[in-house]
Amino acid sequence: MTESVTLTVTGMKCGGCESNVTNKLNTIEGVVSVKASAKDNEVSVEYDAGKTDLDAITEAITEAGFTVE
């Protein structure tokens, strides 16, 4: 089952930050798509809930050096 979530993420300042978050999330099995916006401080993720969960997604964003609000 595919789910979507939009998270408020602080610390992204540029396109490079967006790429870092996107690349990190795309390494997670089950992530279908990622859209990161430094301007809006948001990361939208579509994922297969049977393969990953919100905890894994937030952990990956934190590991990339950003804060999930």
PDB file of N, CA, C and O in Angstrom:
ATOM      1  N   MET A   1       0.838  -1.180   0.000  1.00  0.00           N
ATOM      2  CA  MET A   1       0.000   0.000   0.000  1.00  0.00           C
ATOM      3  C   MET A   1       0.882   1.242   0.000  1.00  0.00           C
ATOM      4  O   MET A   1       1.752   1.397   0.857  1.00  0.00           O
ATOM      5  N   THR A   2       0.651   2.120  -0.963  1.00  0.00           N
ATOM      6  CA  THR A   2       1.446   3.335  -1.076  1.00  0.00           C
ATOM      7  C   THR A   2       0.834   4.435  -0.214  1.00  0.00           C
ATOM      8  O   THR A   2      -0.373   4.672  -0.234  1.00  0.00           O
ATOM      9  N   GLU A   3       1.705   5.096   0.542  1.00  0.00           N
ATOM     10  CA  GLU A   3       1.283   6.218   1.373  1.00  0.00           C
ATOM     11  C   GLU A   3       2.110   7.440   1.014  1.00  0.00           C
ATOM     12  O   GLU A   3       3.204   7.324   0.462  1.00  0.00           O
ATOM     13  N   SER A   4       1.579   8.606   1.331  1.00  0.00           N
ATOM     14  CA  SER A   4       2.284   9.858   1.103  1.00  0.00           C
ATOM     15  C   SER A   4       2.322  10.657   2.392  1.00  0.00           C
ATOM     16  O   SER A   4       1.383  10.633   3.188  1.00  0.00           O
ATOM     17  N   VAL A   5       3.424  11.366   2.583  1.00  0.00           N
ATOM     18  CA  VAL A   5       3.569  12.209   3.759  1.00  0.00           C
ATOM     19  C   VAL A   5       4.361  13.453   3.354  1.00  0.00           C
ATOM     20  O   VAL A   5       5.274  13.380   2.532  1.00  0.00           O
ATOM     21  N   THR A   6       4.004  14.582   3.937  1.00  0.00           N
ATOM     22  CA  THR A   6       4.776  15.814   3.758  1.00  0.00           C
ATOM     23  C   THR A   6       5.267  16.237   5.129  1.00  0.00           C
ATOM     24  O   THR A   6       4.483  16.469   6.048  1.00  0.00           O
ATOM     25  N   LEU A   7       6.592  16.332   5.244  1.00  0.00           N
ATOM     26  CA  LEU A   7       7.232  16.653   6.518  1.00  0.00           C
ATOM     27  C   LEU A   7       7.826  18.061   6.467  1.00  0.00           C
ATOM     28  O   LEU A   7       8.319  18.497   5.426  1.00  0.00           O
ATOM     29  N   THR A   8       7.775  18.758   7.583  1.00  0.00           N
ATOM     30  CA  THR A   8       8.465  20.036   7.706  1.00  0.00           C
ATOM     31  C   THR A   8       9.902  19.724   8.107  1.00  0.00           C
ATOM     32  O   THR A   8      10.155  19.094   9.134  1.00  0.00           O
ATOM     33  N   VAL A   9      10.842  20.181   7.272  1.00  0.00           N
ATOM     34  CA  VAL A   9      12.261  19.892   7.483  1.00  0.00           C
ATOM     35  C   VAL A   9      13.023  21.208   7.498  1.00  0.00           C
ATOM     36  O   VAL A   9      12.951  21.983   6.544  1.00  0.00           O
ATOM     37  N   THR A  10      13.750  21.459   8.572  1.00  0.00           N
ATOM     38  CA  THR A  10      14.532  22.689   8.669  1.00  0.00           C
ATOM     39  C   THR A  10      16.000  22.390   8.446  1.00  0.00           C
ATOM     40  O   THR A  10      16.477  21.280   8.682  1.00  0.00           O
ATOM     41  N   GLY A  11      16.705  23.419   7.981  1.00  0.00           N
ATOM     42  CA  GLY A  11      18.135  23.304   7.749  1.00  0.00           C
ATOM     43  C   GLY A  11      18.505  23.248   6.280  1.00  0.00           C
ATOM     44  O   GLY A  11      19.673  23.431   5.937  1.00  0.00           O
ATOM     45  N   MET A  12      17.540  23.000   5.401  1.00  0.00           N
ATOM     46  CA  MET A  12      17.827  23.000   3.967  1.00  0.00           C
ATOM     47  C   MET A  12      17.917  24.449   3.501  1.00  0.00           C
ATOM     48  O   MET A  12      17.016  25.247   3.759  1.00  0.00           O
ATOM     49  N   LYS A  13      19.014  24.788   2.808  1.00  0.00           N
ATOM     50  CA  LYS A  13      19.216  26.172   2.381  1.00  0.00           C
ATOM     51  C   LYS A  13      19.297  26.333   0.864  1.00  0.00           C
ATOM     52  O   LYS A  13      19.174  27.445   0.350  1.00  0.00           O
ATOM     53  N   CYS A  14      19.504  25.215   0.138  1.00  0.00           N
ATOM     54  CA  CYS A  14      19.758  25.354  -1.298  1.00  0.00           C
ATOM     55  C   CYS A  14      19.399  24.061  -2.028  1.00  0.00           C
ATOM     56  O   CYS A  14      18.951  23.084  -1.427  1.00  0.00           O
ATOM     57  N   GLY A  15      19.608  24.088  -3.325  1.00  0.00           N
ATOM     58  CA  GLY A  15      19.356  22.912  -4.146  1.00  0.00           C
ATOM     59  C   GLY A  15      20.239  21.736  -3.765  1.00  0.00           C
ATOM     60  O   GLY A  15      19.827  20.582  -3.886  1.00  0.00           O
ATOM     61  N   GLY A  16      21.442  22.020  -3.308  1.00  0.00           N
ATOM     62  CA  GLY A  16      22.338  20.944  -2.868  1.00  0.00           C
ATOM     63  C   GLY A  16      21.773  20.213  -1.658  1.00  0.00           C
ATOM     64  O   GLY A  16      21.878  18.991  -1.550  1.00  0.00           O
ATOM     65  N   CYS A  17      21.172  20.978  -0.749  1.00  0.00           N
ATOM     66  CA  CYS A  17      20.527  20.365   0.424  1.00  0.00           C
ATOM     67  C   CYS A  17      19.356  19.492  -0.013  1.00  0.00           C
ATOM     68  O   CYS A  17      19.168  18.383   0.487  1.00  0.00           O
ATOM     69  N   GLU A  18      18.570  20.015  -0.961  1.00  0.00           N
ATOM     70  CA  GLU A  18      17.445  19.246  -1.487  1.00  0.00           C
ATOM     71  C   GLU A  18      17.937  17.936  -2.093  1.00  0.00           C
ATOM     72  O   GLU A  18      17.334  16.883  -1.884  1.00  0.00           O
ATOM     73  N   SER A  19      19.034  18.005  -2.844  1.00  0.00           N
ATOM     74  CA  SER A  19      19.604  16.802  -3.464  1.00  0.00           C
ATOM     75  C   SER A  19      20.102  15.819  -2.415  1.00  0.00           C
ATOM     76  O   SER A  19      19.918  14.611  -2.562  1.00  0.00           O
ATOM     77  N   ASN A  20      20.732  16.326  -1.355  1.00  0.00           N
ATOM     78  CA  ASN A  20      21.225  15.440  -0.298  1.00  0.00           C
ATOM     79  C   ASN A  20      20.085  14.659   0.345  1.00  0.00           C
ATOM     80  O   ASN A  20      20.197  13.452   0.559  1.00  0.00           O
ATOM     81  N   VAL A  21      18.988  15.347   0.651  1.00  0.00           N
ATOM     82  CA  VAL A  21      17.831  14.694   1.259  1.00  0.00           C
ATOM     83  C   VAL A  21      17.218  13.691   0.282  1.00  0.00           C
ATOM     84  O   VAL A  21      16.913  12.557   0.651  1.00  0.00           O
ATOM     85  N   THR A  22      17.044  14.116  -0.952  1.00  0.00           N
ATOM     86  CA  THR A  22      16.446  13.247  -1.972  1.00  0.00           C
ATOM     87  C   THR A  22      17.275  11.995  -2.178  1.00  0.00           C
ATOM     88  O   THR A  22      16.741  10.886  -2.201  1.00  0.00           O
ATOM     89  N   ASN A  23      18.588  12.171  -2.329  1.00  0.00           N
ATOM     90  CA  ASN A  23      19.467  11.020  -2.551  1.00  0.00           C
ATOM     91  C   ASN A  23      19.450  10.062  -1.364  1.00  0.00           C
ATOM     92  O   ASN A  23      19.425   8.846  -1.552  1.00  0.00           O
ATOM     93  N   LYS A  24      19.463  10.596  -0.148  1.00  0.00           N
ATOM     94  CA  LYS A  24      19.438   9.756   1.052  1.00  0.00           C
ATOM     95  C   LYS A  24      18.140   8.958   1.122  1.00  0.00           C
ATOM     96  O   LYS A  24      18.162   7.761   1.405  1.00  0.00           O
ATOM     97  N   LEU A  25      17.015   9.614   0.866  1.00  0.00           N
ATOM     98  CA  LEU A  25      15.728   8.921   0.943  1.00  0.00           C
ATOM     99  C   LEU A  25      15.576   7.884  -0.165  1.00  0.00           C
ATOM    100  O   LEU A  25      14.942   6.848   0.035  1.00  0.00           O
ATOM    101  N   ASN A  26      16.151   8.157  -1.325  1.00  0.00           N
ATOM    102  CA  ASN A  26      16.046   7.205  -2.430  1.00  0.00           C
ATOM    103  C   ASN A  26      16.838   5.926  -2.198  1.00  0.00           C
ATOM    104  O   ASN A  26      16.688   4.965  -2.952  1.00  0.00           O
ATOM    105  N   THR A  27      17.683   5.898  -1.162  1.00  0.00           N
ATOM    106  CA  THR A  27      18.411   4.659  -0.839  1.00  0.00           C
ATOM    107  C   THR A  27      17.553   3.709  -0.007  1.00  0.00           C
ATOM    108  O   THR A  27      17.925   2.551   0.185  1.00  0.00           O
ATOM    109  N   ILE A  28      16.417   4.182   0.485  1.00  0.00           N
ATOM    110  CA  ILE A  28      15.542   3.361   1.320  1.00  0.00           C
ATOM    111  C   ILE A  28      14.639   2.511   0.430  1.00  0.00           C
ATOM    112  O   ILE A  28      13.935   3.033  -0.435  1.00  0.00           O
ATOM    113  N   GLU A  29      14.667   1.199   0.651  1.00  0.00           N
ATOM    114  CA  GLU A  29      13.787   0.318  -0.099  1.00  0.00           C
ATOM    115  C   GLU A  29      12.338   0.659   0.234  1.00  0.00           C
ATOM    116  O   GLU A  29      11.963   0.740   1.404  1.00  0.00           O
ATOM    117  N   GLY A  30      11.534   0.858  -0.796  1.00  0.00           N
ATOM    118  CA  GLY A  30      10.131   1.181  -0.600  1.00  0.00           C
ATOM    119  C   GLY A  30       9.790   2.632  -0.873  1.00  0.00           C
ATOM    120  O   GLY A  30       8.616   2.968  -1.030  1.00  0.00           O
ATOM    121  N   VAL A  31      10.797   3.506  -0.934  1.00  0.00           N
ATOM    122  CA  VAL A  31      10.531   4.904  -1.271  1.00  0.00           C
ATOM    123  C   VAL A  31      10.271   4.982  -2.769  1.00  0.00           C
ATOM    124  O   VAL A  31      11.086   4.542  -3.580  1.00  0.00           O
ATOM    125  N   VAL A  32       9.122   5.550  -3.122  1.00  0.00           N
ATOM    126  CA  VAL A  32       8.699   5.634  -4.519  1.00  0.00           C
ATOM    127  C   VAL A  32       9.107   6.963  -5.143  1.00  0.00           C
ATOM    128  O   VAL A  32       9.615   6.998  -6.263  1.00  0.00           O
ATOM    129  N   SER A  33       8.882   8.058  -4.414  1.00  0.00           N
ATOM    130  CA  SER A  33       9.256   9.375  -4.926  1.00  0.00           C
ATOM    131  C   SER A  33       9.518  10.333  -3.773  1.00  0.00           C
ATOM    132  O   SER A  33       8.990  10.181  -2.671  1.00  0.00           O
ATOM    133  N   VAL A  34      10.365  11.338  -4.073  1.00  0.00           N
ATOM    134  CA  VAL A  34      10.723  12.349  -3.077  1.00  0.00           C
ATOM    135  C   VAL A  34      10.707  13.707  -3.764  1.00  0.00           C
ATOM    136  O   VAL A  34      11.196  13.852  -4.884  1.00  0.00           O
ATOM    137  N   LYS A  35      10.145  14.691  -3.091  1.00  0.00           N
ATOM    138  CA  LYS A  35      10.216  16.075  -3.555  1.00  0.00           C
ATOM    139  C   LYS A  35      10.610  16.930  -2.356  1.00  0.00           C
ATOM    140  O   LYS A  35       9.845  17.074  -1.402  1.00  0.00           O
ATOM    141  N   ALA A  36      11.804  17.489  -2.419  1.00  0.00           N
ATOM    142  CA  ALA A  36      12.311  18.327  -1.332  1.00  0.00           C
ATOM    143  C   ALA A  36      12.298  19.788  -1.776  1.00  0.00           C
ATOM    144  O   ALA A  36      12.675  20.102  -2.905  1.00  0.00           O
ATOM    145  N   SER A  37      11.866  20.673  -0.890  1.00  0.00           N
ATOM    146  CA  SER A  37      11.823  22.099  -1.179  1.00  0.00           C
ATOM    147  C   SER A  37      12.461  22.879  -0.032  1.00  0.00           C
ATOM    148  O   SER A  37      11.901  22.966   1.061  1.00  0.00           O
ATOM    149  N   ALA A  38      13.636  23.443  -0.295  1.00  0.00           N
ATOM    150  CA  ALA A  38      14.305  24.274   0.708  1.00  0.00           C
ATOM    151  C   ALA A  38      13.499  25.547   0.948  1.00  0.00           C
ATOM    152  O   ALA A  38      13.428  26.036   2.075  1.00  0.00           O
ATOM    153  N   LYS A  39      12.899  26.077  -0.099  1.00  0.00           N
ATOM    154  CA  LYS A  39      12.116  27.310   0.005  1.00  0.00           C
ATOM    155  C   LYS A  39      10.933  27.140   0.954  1.00  0.00           C
ATOM    156  O   LYS A  39      10.634  28.026   1.755  1.00  0.00           O
ATOM    157  N   ASP A  40      10.265  25.992   0.855  1.00  0.00           N
ATOM    158  CA  ASP A  40       9.084  25.736   1.671  1.00  0.00           C
ATOM    159  C   ASP A  40       9.377  24.964   2.957  1.00  0.00           C
ATOM    160  O   ASP A  40       8.477  24.737   3.766  1.00  0.00           O
ATOM    161  N   ASN A  41      10.648  24.555   3.147  1.00  0.00           N
ATOM    162  CA  ASN A  41      11.033  23.720   4.294  1.00  0.00           C
ATOM    163  C   ASN A  41      10.186  22.454   4.367  1.00  0.00           C
ATOM    164  O   ASN A  41       9.736  22.059   5.442  1.00  0.00           O
ATOM    165  N   GLU A  42       9.972  21.823   3.215  1.00  0.00           N
ATOM    166  CA  GLU A  42       9.144  20.625   3.167  1.00  0.00           C
ATOM    167  C   GLU A  42       9.813  19.525   2.362  1.00  0.00           C
ATOM    168  O   GLU A  42      10.547  19.777   1.407  1.00  0.00           O
ATOM    169  N   VAL A  43       9.533  18.295   2.781  1.00  0.00           N
ATOM    170  CA  VAL A  43       9.924  17.115   2.019  1.00  0.00           C
ATOM    171  C   VAL A  43       8.682  16.244   1.904  1.00  0.00           C
ATOM    172  O   VAL A  43       8.107  15.824   2.909  1.00  0.00           O
ATOM    173  N   SER A  44       8.276  15.976   0.664  1.00  0.00           N
ATOM    174  CA  SER A  44       7.139  15.099   0.408  1.00  0.00           C
ATOM    175  C   SER A  44       7.665  13.755  -0.063  1.00  0.00           C
ATOM    176  O   SER A  44       8.507  13.680  -0.958  1.00  0.00           O
ATOM    177  N   VAL A  45       7.160  12.701   0.548  1.00  0.00           N
ATOM    178  CA  VAL A  45       7.640  11.356   0.240  1.00  0.00           C
ATOM    179  C   VAL A  45       6.448  10.442  -0.032  1.00  0.00           C
ATOM    180  O   VAL A  45       5.481  10.407   0.730  1.00  0.00           O
ATOM    181  N   GLU A  46       6.543   9.709  -1.129  1.00  0.00           N
ATOM    182  CA  GLU A  46       5.576   8.650  -1.409  1.00  0.00           C
ATOM    183  C   GLU A  46       6.333   7.351  -1.192  1.00  0.00           C
ATOM    184  O   GLU A  46       7.433   7.172  -1.713  1.00  0.00           O
ATOM    185  N   TYR A  47       5.734   6.432  -0.412  1.00  0.00           N
ATOM    186  CA  TYR A  47       6.449   5.210  -0.073  1.00  0.00           C
ATOM    187  C   TYR A  47       5.504   4.028   0.073  1.00  0.00           C
ATOM    188  O   TYR A  47       4.304   4.186   0.295  1.00  0.00           O
ATOM    189  N   ASP A  48       6.082   2.842  -0.058  1.00  0.00           N
ATOM    190  CA  ASP A  48       5.352   1.590   0.119  1.00  0.00           C
ATOM    191  C   ASP A  48       5.403   1.238   1.600  1.00  0.00           C
ATOM    192  O   ASP A  48       6.458   0.881   2.125  1.00  0.00           O
ATOM    193  N   ALA A  49       4.261   1.338   2.269  1.00  0.00           N
ATOM    194  CA  ALA A  49       4.196   1.114   3.718  1.00  0.00           C
ATOM    195  C   ALA A  49       4.510  -0.331   4.095  1.00  0.00           C
ATOM    196  O   ALA A  49       4.765  -0.620   5.265  1.00  0.00           O
ATOM    197  N   GLY A  50       4.495  -1.230   3.137  1.00  0.00           N
ATOM    198  CA  GLY A  50       4.858  -2.615   3.409  1.00  0.00           C
ATOM    199  C   GLY A  50       6.357  -2.830   3.446  1.00  0.00           C
ATOM    200  O   GLY A  50       6.826  -3.862   3.925  1.00  0.00           O
ATOM    201  N   LYS A  51       7.126  -1.850   2.938  1.00  0.00           N
ATOM    202  CA  LYS A  51       8.579  -1.990   2.867  1.00  0.00           C
ATOM    203  C   LYS A  51       9.339  -1.022   3.763  1.00  0.00           C
ATOM    204  O   LYS A  51      10.474  -1.301   4.152  1.00  0.00           O
ATOM    205  N   THR A  52       8.736   0.100   4.092  1.00  0.00           N
ATOM    206  CA  THR A  52       9.386   1.078   4.960  1.00  0.00           C
ATOM    207  C   THR A  52       8.315   1.827   5.749  1.00  0.00           C
ATOM    208  O   THR A  52       7.118   1.635   5.537  1.00  0.00           O
ATOM    209  N   ASP A  53       8.766   2.679   6.658  1.00  0.00           N
ATOM    210  CA  ASP A  53       7.812   3.421   7.485  1.00  0.00           C
ATOM    211  C   ASP A  53       8.305   4.836   7.750  1.00  0.00           C
ATOM    212  O   ASP A  53       9.415   5.208   7.369  1.00  0.00           O
ATOM    213  N   LEU A  54       7.468   5.602   8.401  1.00  0.00           N
ATOM    214  CA  LEU A  54       7.786   6.998   8.669  1.00  0.00           C
ATOM    215  C   LEU A  54       9.025   7.149   9.541  1.00  0.00           C
ATOM    216  O   LEU A  54       9.783   8.104   9.367  1.00  0.00           O
ATOM    217  N   ASP A  55       9.246   6.233  10.469  1.00  0.00           N
ATOM    218  CA  ASP A  55      10.435   6.299  11.328  1.00  0.00           C
ATOM    219  C   ASP A  55      11.713   6.208  10.500  1.00  0.00           C
ATOM    220  O   ASP A  55      12.664   6.951  10.742  1.00  0.00           O
ATOM    221  N   ALA A  56      11.739   5.306   9.532  1.00  0.00           N
ATOM    222  CA  ALA A  56      12.929   5.147   8.682  1.00  0.00           C
ATOM    223  C   ALA A  56      13.157   6.398   7.841  1.00  0.00           C
ATOM    224  O   ALA A  56      14.299   6.803   7.619  1.00  0.00           O
ATOM    225  N   ILE A  57      12.083   7.002   7.381  1.00  0.00           N
ATOM    226  CA  ILE A  57      12.188   8.213   6.564  1.00  0.00           C
ATOM    227  C   ILE A  57      12.726   9.377   7.392  1.00  0.00           C
ATOM    228  O   ILE A  57      13.641  10.076   6.958  1.00  0.00           O
ATOM    229  N   THR A  58      12.163   9.587   8.579  1.00  0.00           N
ATOM    230  CA  THR A  58      12.638  10.696   9.417  1.00  0.00           C
ATOM    231  C   THR A  58      14.076  10.466   9.874  1.00  0.00           C
ATOM    232  O   THR A  58      14.854  11.415   9.973  1.00  0.00           O
ATOM    233  N   GLU A  59      14.432   9.218  10.151  1.00  0.00           N
ATOM    234  CA  GLU A  59      15.807   8.905  10.549  1.00  0.00           C
ATOM    235  C   GLU A  59      16.790   9.227   9.424  1.00  0.00           C
ATOM    236  O   GLU A  59      17.868   9.764   9.678  1.00  0.00           O
ATOM    237  N   ALA A  60      16.429   8.907   8.199  1.00  0.00           N
ATOM    238  CA  ALA A  60      17.305   9.189   7.053  1.00  0.00           C
ATOM    239  C   ALA A  60      17.496  10.690   6.866  1.00  0.00           C
ATOM    240  O   ALA A  60      18.600  11.139   6.558  1.00  0.00           O
ATOM    241  N   ILE A  61      16.443  11.462   7.046  1.00  0.00           N
ATOM    242  CA  ILE A  61      16.550  12.919   6.919  1.00  0.00           C
ATOM    243  C   ILE A  61      17.467  13.469   8.007  1.00  0.00           C
ATOM    244  O   ILE A  61      18.294  14.341   7.743  1.00  0.00           O
ATOM    245  N   THR A  62      17.322  12.964   9.220  1.00  0.00           N
ATOM    246  CA  THR A  62      18.176  13.379  10.333  1.00  0.00           C
ATOM    247  C   THR A  62      19.633  13.008  10.058  1.00  0.00           C
ATOM    248  O   THR A  62      20.538  13.804  10.309  1.00  0.00           O
ATOM    249  N   GLU A  63      19.856  11.792   9.541  1.00  0.00           N
ATOM    250  CA  GLU A  63      21.219  11.351   9.213  1.00  0.00           C
ATOM    251  C   GLU A  63      21.844  12.225   8.123  1.00  0.00           C
ATOM    252  O   GLU A  63      23.064  12.380   8.071  1.00  0.00           O
ATOM    253  N   ALA A  64      21.008  12.793   7.257  1.00  0.00           N
ATOM    254  CA  ALA A  64      21.511  13.680   6.209  1.00  0.00           C
ATOM    255  C   ALA A  64      21.873  15.066   6.761  1.00  0.00           C
ATOM    256  O   ALA A  64      22.435  15.895   6.045  1.00  0.00           O
ATOM    257  N   GLY A  65      21.548  15.313   8.040  1.00  0.00           N
ATOM    258  CA  GLY A  65      21.958  16.550   8.681  1.00  0.00           C
ATOM    259  C   GLY A  65      20.871  17.594   8.832  1.00  0.00           C
ATOM    260  O   GLY A  65      21.160  18.766   9.074  1.00  0.00           O
ATOM    261  N   PHE A  66      19.622  17.177   8.691  1.00  0.00           N
ATOM    262  CA  PHE A  66      18.511  18.118   8.775  1.00  0.00           C
ATOM    263  C   PHE A  66      17.560  17.730   9.898  1.00  0.00           C
ATOM    264  O   PHE A  66      17.615  16.613  10.413  1.00  0.00           O
ATOM    265  N   THR A  67      16.694  18.653  10.269  1.00  0.00           N
ATOM    266  CA  THR A  67      15.788  18.444  11.396  1.00  0.00           C
ATOM    267  C   THR A  67      14.361  18.308  10.902  1.00  0.00           C
ATOM    268  O   THR A  67      13.867  19.150  10.152  1.00  0.00           O
ATOM    269  N   VAL A  68      13.701  17.233  11.332  1.00  0.00           N
ATOM    270  CA  VAL A  68      12.285  17.032  11.027  1.00  0.00           C
ATOM    271  C   VAL A  68      11.492  17.634  12.169  1.00  0.00           C
ATOM    272  O   VAL A  68      11.663  17.249  13.326  1.00  0.00           O
ATOM    273  N   GLU A  69      10.627  18.578  11.845  1.00  0.00           N
ATOM    274  CA  GLU A  69       9.829  19.256  12.874  1.00  0.00           C
ATOM    275  C   GLU A  69       8.634  18.419  13.282  1.00  0.00           C
ATOM    276  O   GLU A  69       7.852  18.834  14.137  1.00  0.00           O
TER     277      GLU A  69
END
